[in-house]
Amino acid sequence: MLPNPVEYAQNRRMNWLERQITARPDAVAVVEGPAQLTYKQLGERVSRTAAALKAAGVSHGSRVATLMANSIQHVVAIHAVAWAGATLVPINPRLSDDEISWLLNDASADMLVIDHGSSDRELDLENTKFVQVEELTFSLDSNAAAVDPAGIATLIYTSGTTGVPKPVPLTWANHSASATASAFNLGLNQQDNWLCCLPLCHIGGLAIVYRSAIYGTALTLTERFETDEVAEIIAAGQVTLASFVPTMLRRLWFDHEGFTDQLASGRLRAVLLGGGPADRETLEMSAKHNMPVYQTYGLTEAASQVTTMPPAQAIGKLGSAGIPVHGADVMIRDKEGEPLEANETGLIFIRGPMVTSGYLDRPAENARRFEGPWFDTGDFGYMDEDGFLWVVARRDDLIVTGGENVYPAEVESVLLSHPSVGECAVFGIPDKEWGQKVAAAVVLDEDATEDQLIAFCRDRLASFKLPRKWYFMSELPRTASGKIRRTELRK
């Protein structure tokens, strides 16, 4: 039995889910395939799961990790951790046992909750209790813990594409500010249903769970991204919003026959595209068929979005990551830390109520990356004369060859415009003469030779930007969120 809202809400800040149970009990909260839960039904499952977690040893302030696939069960677990007053530590199931063990021990996690898909893991845990969610006893109800805006809601590890993952503590206030900023940009409709194909262990997927609970709207889950399933969901008119990374959107357009008709029969009002720059061919295809794609720039340290394309400007600024979301500020600085003028490329610094105050237990990294309220993102970009951000590369991805800067995204955009290239990644490798030379890993859709690709690039790029080393691959290594693992390619 859920608590009486009148008695229980006095003198305390209500949990997001708890508020929607009171305000919209019969509204759909989450959908997965044919299964769905209303907010009342979700609340009942969350309350019982939180009670089971407490009975298993979770207390206020505990750190509870989840190692689970995308599922309604995972959504319940995410909310149950908050309901119990604990901090969520989402772990990527695609990591190796050694990587997972390291993360759990580094986070000092008190409990690990797994689903049946992770039951065969062999983990070396120091002080973490191991619980399988299917084996929890759900016989009790539990009152929701009061929310402290300054309390740590989540401890999320960065994806580690450029080094050792870092723990990012995000408060309830950080997540709330991010959700509010998103609503200011996209608008809010109580009939919205957000398609989530991104993993819930990543900020892009987790943010959808939190936003939906804050807004009182629905989310539709898929366990993973499959073009057929996603196209059918869109065609059925089930979802109004969707979040993709560029490779997902490209596959919908170029690997799925008939997607144009399926899109037309749906009711999508916005597609957020993040996780890296999109190639121009994909953006132009979306614009041609009136798909409302809004590029966004975000990161774990900012609880998701920092800039997003305003809907009215999506076509005129094709390729831009948009303008700062509500409450966020962006500054471009040179390597000495001085602000740059419009259209000058430099380091992207951000600040705002959605930005973390610092990495957990990483004083040296904090001293390097945080300057008062400003955070050095480690990315390169520029602001144009209208205040729109254009992201060109991560600092660690920048290639310096013979004293010239090469931004991988520029070379990748040219390669992806070749009709035979399906996917590609450009990165630097050591070179005795030039310091670095440009390398390209390519996945072909149709046969093409190295000489043909070089000739194609030579007509469109300066000579120092041409790839000097080519790798033809069947697929590119990616993180769970779809980002290319350039560190792995360099190795």
N, C-alpha and C positions, 0 to 999 in steps of 0.2 A: 504494500500500500504506500503510495506516495504521500509526502508530508502535506499538511494543510497549508496552502500558499499564504493565507492571511496571517496565521500564527507564525509561520516559519520565516516569512520575508521581513519581519520587523527587525530593525536595527542591524541589518546585514546586507551585504552585496550579493545578489543572486547569481548563481551559475547561469551561463548562457543557455544551456539546454533546459535548465529548470524554468527559465523565463518563458521559453517557447511552449513547454508543457502546459503552463498556465494560460498563455495567450492564444495558442493555436493547437490544441491537443489533437484535433482530427485531421490536421494538414499532413500531407506526406512529407516525411523527413529524409528517407533514404530508400533507394531502389537498386536492386541487383538482380538482373534477369527478371524472372516472374515474381520474385519476392520483394516485398516492400513493408516498411514500418511507418506508422504515423508517429508524430512527436510523443503522444502518450505511450504508445507501444515501445518506442525507443527508450523513453524515460524509465519504463518499468524494467526493461532488460538492463539498462545502465545501472539503476539503483541496486538491483540484485547482484550484478557483477562487482560493483564497488564493495558491497557487503562481503562478497566472497574473497575479494582481494584483502580486505581488512582482516578477515578471519585467517587468511594465509600469512599475515604478518605485515601488511602495508599500513603505514601510519602517516599522519600529516607530515609533509616534507620529504617522504620517501622518494627515491628515484626508481621508477618502474619502466623497464625497457620492454618494447614489443618487437617480436621477430615474427611477422605475420604477412601473408599475402593480402592484396586488396580484397576486402569482403565486408559484408555487413557486420560480421563478427569483429573485424578489426575496428570498424567505426565505433561499435559498442565499447570495445576495450579502451579506445582513445578517450571517449567521454567518461568512462568509469574511472580512469586514473585521475582525471580532474575532479570528479564527484567525490573521490576519496581524499582529495586535498594533496595529492602527490604530484611529482614532476614527471612528465613523459619523456622517455629517451627512445625515439624510434630508430630501429636498426634495419638496414637493408638486407633482406634475405639472400641477395645475390652475392654477398661477401663470403669469403672463405671462413672456415671455422677459426683459423688463427686471427684473421682480421676482426671477427666478431668478438672473440675473447679479449683482444686488446682494447676494443672500444668499451666493452662492459667493465673491464677492470679500470680503465682510465676514468670512466664516468663514476666509479664507485656505485654502480647500480645495486640497489637492494634486492630487486626481483626482476626476473626475465619471464615474460609471458609469451608463449609460443603457440602456434596452431599445429595441426597434424602434419603439415608440410615440412615442418622443421624439427620433427620429433627424433630424427636420426642424427642430429648434430652431435659432434664430439667437441665440447667446449671446455677450456681450461679456465675455470672461474675461481676467483679468490674468495669473495664474500657475497656472491649473488645467488639468491634462491631461485630455483628453476621450477616453473609452473606451466603445465599445459592447459590452455584455456578450456578445452573440452572436459577436463577433469575437475574444474572448479565446482564447488557446491553452491547452487543458486537457490537457497532456501530462505534467505532473509531479505529484508529491505534496508536501505540505508539513506539517511538524510544527506543532502549535498553539502559539501564543505563551502563555507563562505569564501568569496573570491577577494584576494588582496591584489589590486592592480599592479603593485610593485613586486609581487611574488613571482618566482620563476615557474612558468607554465610548461616550458619545453626545454630540453637540452638536445640540440640537434647538431650532429657532426657534419662539417662541410664534406663535400663529395670526395675531396682528396685528389682532384685531377692534376694538381701541381705540387703535391707533396703530402706530408702526414696530415690526416684529417684533424680539424680543430673543433673543440666543443663550443657551440654558440648558445648561450643562455638567452631565451626570449621570455619576457614577462607577459602577463595577461594584458597589460597596457600596450605592449608592442604589437601583439596579435590584433587587439581591438582597433588600434590606430591603422593598421594595414587594411583591415576589413572596411573600416569607415572610408579610407581613402579610395579604395576600389569602388565602393558604392557611389561616391561623388563623381567618379569618372564614367562609370557604365550606367548609372541610374539603378533604381531598385524596383522590381516588380514582384509582388507576393506570389505570382504564378511561375516565377523562374525555377528552372531545374538545370543544375550545373553538371555537365558531363565530366567525370573525373577518370581519365585513363592513366594519369600520372601516379606513381607509387606513393602510398600514404606515408612511407618512411622519409619522403623528401618534402621540403617546404612547399613545393608547388602543389602537391596533392593534399598535404595536411592543411594548407591554408583554405582549400575548398571546404573541407569538413568544418573548420571553425567558422568561416564566413557564412555557410548555410545555417549553422546554429544561431549565429548572431542575427541574421536577417529573418530567420523563420521560414526559409525556402527549402526546396528539395535538392538532393544531389543524386545522380545516377552513377553507379560504380561499374567499372569493368575490371576484371582481374589483371588484365594486361591490354596493351594496344593491339587489336586485330582489325585490319581495314574492313573486312566484311561486317563484323559485329558493330563497329562504330558507324559505318555508313548506314546500316539498317536502323540503328537507334536514331540517327539524324533524320532519316527518311520517314520514320514513324511519327515525327513531330513530338517526340517525348521530351527533348531538351531544348532550352533556349540559349544556354551559354555552354562554352567548351574551352578547355585549356589544352593546348598542344605544344610540343617542341617542333622546330622546323622540319625534322625528318618525318614526323608523323603526318604533317600536313602535305608534304611532298608525296608521300606514299598514297594518300587518299586521292590526290589528283592524277598521279602518273602510274600507279600500280593497281588502280581499282577501276575497272571499266564501268561506266554508267553512273559515276559519282555525281556528275552534273545534274542528272534527273533526280537523284536521291536528295541532293541538297535543295533543289527547288521545291520538293514536296514537304520539306521540314519547316521549322519555324525558328531557326537560329537567329538571334539578334546580335550576338557578339562572339567572336573567337579570340581569346587571348593567346598570343604566340610569344613564348619566351624560351630561355635556356640556350640562347646563342643567336647569331644573326641568321636570317633566312635568305635564301638565294632569290634573286630578282624574278626568275622565271616562275617560281611558286607564288610569289606575291602578285605578279601580273596575272597569273591564271586565276587567282582568287578574286582579284578586282574585276576581271573580265566576266566572271560568273556571279558577281554581286555577293560574294561571301564576305561578311563584315569582319575582316581580320584586323586586329589592333596589336601591333608589336609592343612588347613590354620589356623592360629591363629590370631585373630583380636579382636578389641574392639571399642566401640564408640569413646573413647578418642583418637584413632589413625585413625579416618576416615575410618576404616575397617581393612585391612590386616597389620600385622606386620611381620609375617613369612609365607612363603608358600613353599610347597614341590616343588623342581625343577622337571620337568617332567621326566628327565632321572633317577632320584633316587627314584621314587614313590614306586617301588616294593622292592628295597633293604632296604628301611627305613620305612617299613610298620608300621603305627601307629605314626610316627613323624609328627610334625607340620611344618617341613621344616627348611629353613634357613632364616635369615632376608631378607626382600625385599629390593630393591634398595633404599639406603638412610637411612635405619633404622638400629639401633644398639640394641642389646639385651645383658643384663648382669644378671647373677645369683648371688644373694647376700644372706648371712646368716642374722639372725635376728639382728645382730649388724651392718649390712650394709657393711660387708667386702665381696669382690668378692670370689666366690667359684671356685674350679677346675672342670674339666670335670667330668661328671657323678655324681656330688654332687647336691642333691636336695635343692633348696632354693627359695627365692622370685624372681619373674621375673620383672626386670626393663627394660624400653625401652626409646629410644629417637629417634628423626628424624623429618624431615620437615612436616610429616603428623600428628604429635602428637600435641594435643591442648596445649596451654600455661597455662591452668588452668580452673577450674570450675567457672561458673559465680556466683558472690556474695556468695562464700563459702570459706572465708579466712582460717578458721580452717582446713577444708578438704584439701585445697591447701597446707598449711604448713605441713600437715601430709603425703601427697602423692607426692609432687613435690620437687625435690632436684636439683636446677639448671635446666639443660635441661632434667634430668632423671625423669621418671614417674614410681611410684610404682604401678604395675597393680593389686596387690592384689591376684595374682595367684602364685601357686607353680609349679616349673618345673626344668629341668636340661638341660644342653647342653652336647651332647656326644663329643667324641674325634674328630669328623669330623665337629663340629660346628652346628649340627642339634638340634633343640629345641624339647623337649618332655614335654608336659604339663600334670601335674598329678592331680591338684586340685586347686580350688579357696581357698584363705586363710580362708574365712568364711565357706568353706565346709570341711576343714580338721577336722578329728575326732581324738581326743586324748583320748585314753582309757587306764587307768592304766599306763600312761607315754609313751605309744606306739603310734606312728603316723599311722593312717589308711587313705589312699587316696581312696575316693569313686570310682574313675574311675577303680581302680584295681579290686575291688570287683564286680563292675557292669560288667566288662569284663568277669569275670568268670560266673556270673549269666546268661548273655546273650548267653553264649555258651551252656547252657542247652536247649535241644530241645523244652521244654514246655514254655520257657520264651520269651515273645514278647518284653516287655519293662520293665525297672526297674530303680529305683533311690535309691541310698544308702546315708544315712545321719546319723548324730549323735543326740542322745537324752540324756538328763541329767540322770545321774546315781549316787546315793549317794556313792556307794562303789568305782566305777572306774572313776568317773568324767563324762564320757560319755560312752554310749554303742552303738554299731553299729545296725542300723535299716535298713530294706529294704522294699520298696514299689514295688510290682511286678504286672505286667499285664500278665496273662497267655494266651497263644495260645491254649494250651492243658491242661488237668487236671494234676495237680501235687500237692503233699502234702508238708506241711512245713518240715516234717521229710525227705522227698526225697531230697528237696533242700538243707537242712543242710548237709546231707550225701554227696551230690555232691560237695558242697563247702569245706567240711572238707578234701577231697582228694586233693584239689588244693590251699588251703589257710592256712596260719598260724592260730592257734586257736584264737588269739586276733582279727583277722580280720573277724571272722565269725559273720554274723548278729544274734543278740540275740532277736530281735523283728521283726515280719513280718506283713506286711499289704498287703492284696490281693485286688486289685483295678480294676475297669473297664477301667480307663484311668488315666494318670498322669497329674497334673496341669502344664501348660506350658505358657510361655510368647508368644507374637505374633511372635517372631523370632524363637520359637521352644525350647528355653531353659527351663529346668525343674525348677519350682518354689520350691526350697528346703525349703525356709522359710515357705511357706504354708504347706508343708509336715510336718515340725517340729511342727507347730501349731496343 
